[in-house]
Amino acid sequence: MFIDRATITVAAGDGGNGTVSFRREKYVPRGGPDGGNGGSGGDVIAAADPNVNTLLDFRHNREWKAEPGEAGRGRSQTGADGADRVIPMPAGTLIFDQDSGDLIRDLAPGERIVLARGGGGGLGNEHFKSSTNQTPREATPGEEGEVRELRLELKLIADIGLVGKPNAGKSTLLKALTRATPKIAAYPFTTLSPQLGIAEIENERRLVFADIPGLIEGAAEGVGLGHDFLRHIERTRALVHLLDAEPSDGSSPGANYDAIRKELFEYSPLLAEKPELIALNKIDLLGGTEGDAAIAADMLRAELVLPDDVPIFVVSGATGFGLSALLRACERLVAKAPADPTI
């Protein structure tokens, strides 16, 4: 299950109390104060973890607490600091303060940040001794750790985002290109949440593909899965615009391309400007030969009025036709794309 929103409470550890203690040793008739300070409370830390892809862990575990510091002890012993609580999160998690709505951090790959700071330890009575106060009987309590309510939102970070209308064949293509095993069926919105897959390339490079739920008209205004769809494409470095060579609703590939481009532009002109490849899928339904592919590409090029130097990749996720060429083109496209996909 893909979970991309959650609300959690983080509580740092309280500091340990300082202690009041006096030396009690044989042959030391006037032992002085030796109460130690309390230990500091642990922090709550968010850490981007490459092995975590969703916010599923926060669906039922909403409270994350660090350990409190220990109280001070006699013989000038400081209490032990409380252990930090480290929370693994996916890179790309947006962390908001729930009360103010302020964005605390857009968690980058490999980043660690403190979400709540532990309280400082209290002072033992040894701290208060002086020439005029040789037997202090006072100590201070530890400080309280921070407690915050946070809202988490995840935007996927992937090299390539697969965009297209429902039933364009994105899930089948993802399965063919990568090791992913998305749910596949012949009805709209089979993919209700983003799916990730990793494609292995001959030169030992990897490409992360994201199959985003299908886009429909009005998505920029939130129709269907609209904003959920568009929010996740923002973090991909480049797009593969997948078109059905023979749409079941009687529309044309060119009309579907224009409709999706319109939704992307209305949501964000910057999003619409991402590097893009056009792939015409399901060529196996039209014969699946090189000649069939060339004819289909020429027809789509004419419909979209594209110049000859804009490539159109004709593929079949079901049979594997044309996938090697598409994968190599994706590698070249990502190599030229901006390193930071944030818009």
MODAHU-V62476 format. One record per residue. N is the residue number from 0. RES is the residue in three letters. PHI is phi as a letter, one per 20 degrees, with the letter a starting at -180 (* if undefined). OMEGA is omega in whole degrees, -180 to 180 (NA if undefined). Layout:
BEGIN
n->N res->RES phi->PHI omega->OMEGA
n->N res->RES phi->PHI omega->OMEGA
END
This chain:
BEGIN
n->0 res->MET phi->* omega->180
n->1 res->PHE phi->e omega->179
n->2 res->ILE phi->d omega->-177
n->3 res->ASP phi->c omega->173
n->4 res->ARG phi->b omega->178
n->5 res->ALA phi->a omega->173
n->6 res->THR phi->c omega->-177
n->7 res->ILE phi->c omega->173
n->8 res->THR phi->d omega->177
n->9 res->VAL phi->d omega->-178
n->10 res->ALA phi->c omega->176
n->11 res->ALA phi->f omega->-178
n->12 res->GLY phi->f omega->174
n->13 res->ASP phi->f omega->175
n->14 res->GLY phi->f omega->177
n->15 res->GLY phi->f omega->-180
n->16 res->ASN phi->f omega->169
n->17 res->GLY phi->f omega->-176
n->18 res->THR phi->c omega->175
n->19 res->VAL phi->d omega->-179
n->20 res->SER phi->b omega->177
n->21 res->PHE phi->c omega->179
n->22 res->ARG phi->f omega->176
n->23 res->ARG phi->c omega->-178
n->24 res->GLU phi->c omega->177
n->25 res->LYS phi->f omega->-180
n->26 res->TYR phi->m omega->174
n->27 res->VAL phi->d omega->-172
n->28 res->PRO phi->f omega->-178
n->29 res->ARG phi->c omega->178
n->30 res->GLY phi->f omega->-177
n->31 res->GLY phi->e omega->179
n->32 res->PRO phi->f omega->179
n->33 res->ASP phi->b omega->178
n->34 res->GLY phi->f omega->-177
n->35 res->GLY phi->e omega->178
n->36 res->ASN phi->f omega->175
n->37 res->GLY phi->f omega->178
n->38 res->GLY phi->e omega->179
n->39 res->SER phi->f omega->176
n->40 res->GLY phi->f omega->180
n->41 res->GLY phi->f omega->176
n->42 res->ASP phi->e omega->168
n->43 res->VAL phi->d omega->-171
n->44 res->ILE phi->c omega->172
n->45 res->ALA phi->e omega->-180
n->46 res->ALA phi->c omega->177
n->47 res->ALA phi->f omega->-176
n->48 res->ASP phi->d omega->-179
n->49 res->PRO phi->f omega->180
n->50 res->ASN phi->e omega->180
n->51 res->VAL phi->d omega->-176
n->52 res->ASN phi->d omega->-179
n->53 res->THR phi->c omega->176
n->54 res->LEU phi->d omega->-176
n->55 res->LEU phi->g omega->-178
n->56 res->ASP phi->f omega->-177
n->57 res->PHE phi->e omega->-177
n->58 res->ARG phi->f omega->-179
n->59 res->HIS phi->d omega->178
n->60 res->ASN phi->d omega->-172
n->61 res->ARG phi->d omega->-180
n->62 res->GLU phi->d omega->-178
n->63 res->TRP phi->c omega->-174
n->64 res->LYS phi->c omega->173
n->65 res->ALA phi->e omega->-178
n->66 res->GLU phi->f omega->175
n->67 res->PRO phi->f omega->174
n->68 res->GLY phi->f omega->178
n->69 res->GLU phi->e omega->176
n->70 res->ALA phi->f omega->176
n->71 res->GLY phi->f omega->180
n->72 res->ARG phi->c omega->176
n->73 res->GLY phi->f omega->-177
n->74 res->ARG phi->m omega->175
n->75 res->SER phi->m omega->-178
n->76 res->GLN phi->e omega->176
n->77 res->THR phi->f omega->178
n->78 res->GLY phi->f omega->-180
n->79 res->ALA phi->f omega->175
n->80 res->ASP phi->f omega->176
n->81 res->GLY phi->f omega->-180
n->82 res->ALA phi->f omega->175
n->83 res->ASP phi->f omega->173
n->84 res->ARG phi->d omega->-179
n->85 res->VAL phi->e omega->-178
n->86 res->ILE phi->d omega->176
n->87 res->PRO phi->f omega->178
n->88 res->MET phi->c omega->175
n->89 res->PRO phi->f omega->169
n->90 res->ALA phi->f omega->-176
n->91 res->GLY phi->n omega->178
n->92 res->THR phi->f omega->174
n->93 res->LEU phi->e omega->-177
n->94 res->ILE phi->d omega->-178
n->95 res->PHE phi->d omega->168
n->96 res->ASP phi->f omega->-174
n->97 res->GLN phi->f omega->-177
n->98 res->ASP phi->f omega->-176
n->99 res->SER phi->e omega->-175
n->100 res->GLY phi->n omega->-178
n->101 res->ASP phi->f omega->174
n->102 res->LEU phi->f omega->179
n->103 res->ILE phi->e omega->-178
n->104 res->ARG phi->a omega->167
n->105 res->ASP phi->e omega->-167
n->106 res->LEU phi->f omega->-178
n->107 res->ALA phi->e omega->178
n->108 res->PRO phi->g omega->178
n->109 res->GLY phi->m omega->-175
n->110 res->GLU phi->e omega->173
n->111 res->ARG phi->c omega->178
n->112 res->ILE phi->c omega->177
n->113 res->VAL phi->e omega->180
n->114 res->LEU phi->e omega->179
n->115 res->ALA phi->b omega->-176
n->116 res->ARG phi->e omega->179
n->117 res->GLY phi->f omega->179
n->118 res->GLY phi->f omega->178
n->119 res->GLY phi->f omega->179
n->120 res->GLY phi->f omega->177
n->121 res->GLY phi->f omega->-177
n->122 res->LEU phi->e omega->175
n->123 res->GLY phi->e omega->-175
n->124 res->ASN phi->f omega->176
n->125 res->GLU phi->f omega->-178
n->126 res->HIS phi->f omega->-172
n->127 res->PHE phi->e omega->-178
n->128 res->LYS phi->f omega->179
n->129 res->SER phi->b omega->-180
n->130 res->SER phi->f omega->-180
n->131 res->THR phi->d omega->179
n->132 res->ASN phi->c omega->-173
n->133 res->GLN phi->e omega->179
n->134 res->THR phi->c omega->-179
n->135 res->PRO phi->f omega->179
n->136 res->ARG phi->d omega->-179
n->137 res->GLU phi->c omega->174
n->138 res->ALA phi->b omega->-178
n->139 res->THR phi->d omega->177
n->140 res->PRO phi->f omega->176
n->141 res->GLY phi->f omega->178
n->142 res->GLU phi->f omega->177
n->143 res->GLU phi->f omega->176
n->144 res->GLY phi->f omega->180
n->145 res->GLU phi->f omega->174
n->146 res->VAL phi->c omega->-177
n->147 res->ARG phi->c omega->171
n->148 res->GLU phi->d omega->-173
n->149 res->LEU phi->c omega->173
n->150 res->ARG phi->d omega->-179
n->151 res->LEU phi->d omega->173
n->152 res->GLU phi->c omega->-177
n->153 res->LEU phi->d omega->169
n->154 res->LYS phi->d omega->-177
n->155 res->LEU phi->g omega->171
n->156 res->ILE phi->d omega->-179
n->157 res->ALA phi->b omega->178
n->158 res->ASP phi->f omega->-175
n->159 res->ILE phi->c omega->172
n->160 res->GLY phi->d omega->177
n->161 res->LEU phi->e omega->-180
n->162 res->VAL phi->d omega->-180
n->163 res->GLY phi->r omega->179
n->164 res->LYS phi->f omega->175
n->165 res->PRO phi->g omega->179
n->166 res->ASN phi->m omega->174
n->167 res->ALA phi->f omega->178
n->168 res->GLY phi->o omega->-177
n->169 res->LYS phi->f omega->-179
n->170 res->SER phi->f omega->178
n->171 res->THR phi->f omega->179
n->172 res->LEU phi->f omega->178
n->173 res->LEU phi->g omega->180
n->174 res->LYS phi->f omega->-178
n->175 res->ALA phi->f omega->-177
n->176 res->LEU phi->e omega->-172
n->177 res->THR phi->c omega->178
n->178 res->ARG phi->e omega->-178
n->179 res->ALA phi->f omega->179
n->180 res->THR phi->c omega->-179
n->181 res->PRO phi->f omega->175
n->182 res->LYS phi->f omega->-176
n->183 res->ILE phi->c omega->177
n->184 res->ALA phi->b omega->-174
n->185 res->ALA phi->e omega->172
n->186 res->TYR phi->b omega->-175
n->187 res->PRO phi->g omega->176
n->188 res->PHE phi->l omega->169
n->189 res->THR phi->g omega->178
n->190 res->THR phi->e omega->180
n->191 res->LEU phi->e omega->178
n->192 res->SER phi->b omega->-177
n->193 res->PRO phi->f omega->177
n->194 res->GLN phi->c omega->179
n->195 res->LEU phi->d omega->174
n->196 res->GLY phi->b omega->-179
n->197 res->ILE phi->d omega->178
n->198 res->ALA phi->e omega->177
n->199 res->GLU phi->e omega->-179
n->200 res->ILE phi->d omega->-172
n->201 res->GLU phi->g omega->-177
n->202 res->ASN phi->e omega->177
n->203 res->GLU phi->m omega->174
n->204 res->ARG phi->e omega->177
n->205 res->ARG phi->d omega->173
n->206 res->LEU phi->c omega->177
n->207 res->VAL phi->e omega->179
n->208 res->PHE phi->d omega->176
n->209 res->ALA phi->c omega->174
n->210 res->ASP phi->e omega->-177
n->211 res->ILE phi->e omega->179
n->212 res->PRO phi->g omega->-175
n->213 res->GLY phi->g omega->-176
n->214 res->LEU phi->d omega->178
n->215 res->ILE phi->c omega->-180
n->216 res->GLU phi->f omega->-179
n->217 res->GLY phi->n omega->-178
n->218 res->ALA phi->f omega->-179
n->219 res->ALA phi->f omega->176
n->220 res->GLU phi->e omega->177
n->221 res->GLY phi->n omega->179
n->222 res->VAL phi->f omega->180
n->223 res->GLY phi->m omega->178
n->224 res->LEU phi->e omega->-171
n->225 res->GLY phi->h omega->-173
n->226 res->HIS phi->f omega->176
n->227 res->ASP phi->f omega->178
n->228 res->PHE phi->f omega->-172
n->229 res->LEU phi->f omega->180
n->230 res->ARG phi->f omega->-178
n->231 res->HIS phi->f omega->179
n->232 res->ILE phi->f omega->-178
n->233 res->GLU phi->g omega->-172
n->234 res->ARG phi->e omega->176
n->235 res->THR phi->e omega->-176
n->236 res->ARG phi->e omega->-179
n->237 res->ALA phi->b omega->-176
n->238 res->LEU phi->c omega->164
n->239 res->VAL phi->d omega->-178
n->240 res->HIS phi->e omega->-174
n->241 res->LEU phi->e omega->-179
n->242 res->LEU phi->c omega->177
n->243 res->ASP phi->e omega->-179
n->244 res->ALA phi->f omega->-180
n->245 res->GLU phi->b omega->-177
n->246 res->PRO phi->g omega->-177
n->247 res->SER phi->f omega->-179
n->248 res->ASP phi->e omega->178
n->249 res->GLY phi->n omega->178
n->250 res->SER phi->f omega->179
n->251 res->SER phi->d omega->177
n->252 res->PRO phi->g omega->-180
n->253 res->GLY phi->f omega->179
n->254 res->ALA phi->f omega->178
n->255 res->ASN phi->f omega->177
n->256 res->TYR phi->f omega->-179
n->257 res->ASP phi->f omega->-179
n->258 res->ALA phi->f omega->-179
n->259 res->ILE phi->f omega->177
n->260 res->ARG phi->f omega->179
n->261 res->LYS phi->f omega->-180
n->262 res->GLU phi->f omega->179
n->263 res->LEU phi->f omega->-178
n->264 res->PHE phi->f omega->-179
n->265 res->GLU phi->f omega->178
n->266 res->TYR phi->f omega->180
n->267 res->SER phi->a omega->176
n->268 res->PRO phi->g omega->178
n->269 res->LEU phi->f omega->178
n->270 res->LEU phi->f omega->-179
n->271 res->ALA phi->f omega->-179
n->272 res->GLU phi->e omega->179
n->273 res->LYS phi->f omega->176
n->274 res->PRO phi->g omega->-171
n->275 res->GLU phi->b omega->168
n->276 res->LEU phi->d omega->177
n->277 res->ILE phi->d omega->180
n->278 res->ALA phi->c omega->178
n->279 res->LEU phi->e omega->-172
n->280 res->ASN phi->e omega->176
n->281 res->LYS phi->m omega->178
n->282 res->ILE phi->f omega->178
n->283 res->ASP phi->f omega->178
n->284 res->LEU phi->f omega->-180
n->285 res->LEU phi->d omega->178
n->286 res->GLY phi->p omega->174
n->287 res->GLY phi->m omega->179
n->288 res->THR phi->e omega->177
n->289 res->GLU phi->g omega->179
n->290 res->GLY phi->f omega->178
n->291 res->ASP phi->f omega->-180
n->292 res->ALA phi->f omega->-179
n->293 res->ALA phi->f omega->180
n->294 res->ILE phi->f omega->-179
n->295 res->ALA phi->f omega->180
n->296 res->ALA phi->f omega->179
n->297 res->ASP phi->f omega->180
n->298 res->MET phi->f omega->179
n->299 res->LEU phi->f omega->179
n->300 res->ARG phi->f omega->179
n->301 res->ALA phi->f omega->-179
n->302 res->GLU phi->f omega->-178
n->303 res->LEU phi->e omega->-179
n->304 res->VAL phi->l omega->180
n->305 res->LEU phi->e omega->176
n->306 res->PRO phi->f omega->-175
n->307 res->ASP phi->f omega->-177
n->308 res->ASP phi->e omega->175
n->309 res->VAL phi->e omega->-175
n->310 res->PRO phi->f omega->171
n->311 res->ILE phi->c omega->-178
n->312 res->PHE phi->e omega->180
n->313 res->VAL phi->d omega->-172
n->314 res->VAL phi->c omega->170
n->315 res->SER phi->b omega->177
n->316 res->GLY phi->f omega->-178
n->317 res->ALA phi->f omega->-176
n->318 res->THR phi->d omega->-178
n->319 res->GLY phi->n omega->-179
n->320 res->PHE phi->f omega->173
n->321 res->GLY phi->m omega->-174
n->322 res->LEU phi->f omega->179
n->323 res->SER phi->f omega->179
n->324 res->ALA phi->f omega->179
n->325 res->LEU phi->f omega->-178
n->326 res->LEU phi->f omega->178
n->327 res->ARG phi->f omega->178
n->328 res->ALA phi->f omega->177
n->329 res->CYS phi->f omega->179
n->330 res->GLU phi->f omega->180
n->331 res->ARG phi->f omega->-178
n->332 res->LEU phi->f omega->-179
n->333 res->VAL phi->f omega->179
n->334 res->ALA phi->f omega->-179
n->335 res->LYS phi->e omega->-175
n->336 res->ALA phi->f omega->176
n->337 res->PRO phi->g omega->-178
n->338 res->ALA phi->f omega->-179
n->339 res->ASP phi->d omega->-178
n->340 res->PRO phi->e omega->-177
n->341 res->THR phi->f omega->176
n->342 res->ILE phi->c omega->NA
END
